């Protein structure tokens, strides 16, 4: 694949090219000048991909903000079963209402 310009590139295309560059560099079958050119291109692709990911994250945050500007859907889930209604922990069960064995 030829060198890619940042103007009209897609994120996935950048990743594919980056993987190709990595394979070539890891092969060790290219001279120093070509290695440096590929390395430079790879760094540019990494920066491009990071920029795309940041932009996507910002867009998702913008789309998920409530009227007060807080990001919704990012609340942490409860840590354990004690916070779910209807589930008892050993601490909640004092032993007085122990369940009868199955089959009775």
N, C-alpha and C positions, 0 to 999 in steps of 0.2 A: 504494500500500500504506500502511496506517495505521502509526502508531508501534507498535513492538514492545516488549513487556515482557520482561525477562530471565528471568522465572520458568520459562516453558515453551518456550523458543526452542531451536531446533537450530542447530548451527554453520553449516550450509549456508544456512539461512534468514537468519541474521545477515549472512552474506556477500552474499546477494542484496539485502537491504535496504541494506547499505552501498554496493553498486554503484549502487542507485537514488538514494541520497542524493548520491553523487558526481556522477552525471549531472545532477541538479537544480542542484547548486551550480555546476557547470561551465557550465550553460546561461546563467546570469546573468539569468534571467527571474523571479527571486523577490526580494522586498524584504529589507531588512536584518534585520528581526526574524525572519522565516521562515528566513533563511540561518543566523542564530545558533542557532535551535532545531534545525535539521537538523544543523549542525556539532556541537552538544552531543550529539545522538542518535548521530551517527557516532562520536564519541570513545568513547561508552559501548559501542557495538558493537565497536569495535577492541579495547577492554579485555576485553570478554567473549570475543572470538575468541582473544585471546592467552592468557587464562586457560584456555580449553578446550584449546588446543594444548599448553600446559604440562602440564595434567592428563593428556592423552593420552600425552605423552612420558614422564611419570613412570610411567604404567601400563605402557607398553611396556618401560621399564627394569626395572620390578619383575618383569614376566613373563619377562624374559630373563636374570635374575641366576642364577648358579650357587650351589652350596651355601656357598661362601665369601663370597658377596655381591658378586662381580665381575660386571659386565655382560658377557654372552657375545655373540659375533657382532659385536663392534666392533673386532676386531683389524684392523690395516691389512694390505692385500694387498701382496705383494712388489712392489718397485719396477720390476723389469725381468725380461727373459727369463733372466738369469744365475741367478736364484733358483729357476727352475723346473727340476725334474729332467728330464734328457734333452735339454735345449737347451744348445748351446754358444755361447759368445761368441767373437769374434775372438781374444781373449787366451787362451782355452782351446785354440784350434786352433793348433798350432805349425807347421802346413804339411806335416808328414811324412805325414799320412794324408789328403791332399787327395782329394776325390771325383773319380772318373772322369767325363768328360762323358757325358750321357745317350745311350743308344742303343748302347753297346758291350757 
